[in-house]
Amino acid sequence: MSSPSAKGVAIMRVLRAELGIDLTSAKAVLRRVVNGDYSGTLPEMERVARKLRESGVTAVATRP
C-alpha cells in the first residue's frame, strides 16, 4: 500500500465497510495493515485490496 498517511481516511472507510467494524477498530486495523501485521485468507485480502484500489489507494494482496 502506498502513502498510508495521506490516504488514512479512505483506507479506514474501506476497512469499516468491508470488515463491518467501528471507527476505533478501523484505526487499529489500519495500524496493523501499515505495519504488515494484518493477515487473512488470500481471497479476503484480495477483496479488501480491490476495494482499496477502487478508492484510489495502491494496494496488493500477497502471501506471507
Secondary structure, 3 states (H helix, E strand, C coil): CCCCCCCHHHHHHHHHHHHCCCHHHHHHHHHHHHHCCCCCCHHHHHHHHHHHHHCCCCCCCCCC
